[in-house]
Amino acid sequence: MRSAALAALLLLAGCSVLTRSTPVQDRYFTPELTSAVVTAPKGTTALRLGRVSSSAALRDRIVHRDSPVELGKYETYRWTDDPEVFVRDAVHRALFDRGPLRETDENLPVLDVDVLAFEEVRHGSARAGRVQLRWTLHDAKGFVDGIVTSEQPARSDHMDAIVLAISAALRDAAAKLAAEVSSRLR
């Protein structure tokens, strides 16, 4: 009896070794949409964009939020780069390319950004993209900080639509951040 069970187990193990399964393929997405850069007239107020960082949970895998306290990761959906790279580019465009500030390499003032959310949000069957950024502006007087959040609805539950919603949330959050920082520097 015991040898028959062992033989059956070995037979099943052999079947799994000999059969070929379809390999799992990662799919890569980018929230960046190529668009013409609109250059605004440069102002006299200078700013240095400092560090842009995110938590270890926000790396190459696309994350989804199922509730205010639960964050999950997709196994095969990945970003082409870490979210902080996309945020740095979007904030740079909003501050310097489209915004009224002039980029400088001087020590002060400097703007640091923490990426708090870069995710799909699930509201029942509806999907949205959310980007939340905490910013800290350091200057000779001290520092001031704030948080900007943008949530944009996705047109469907397909990953392409969700990535487009995250992209729209990224552009909106970067524009809000640029407006708040610009108003603080005046």
Summary of the structure (lengths in Angstrom):
residues: 186
radius of gyration: 22.7
end to end distance: 85.1
largest distance: 87.3
contacts: 537
relative contact order: 0.18
helix: 32%
strand: 38%
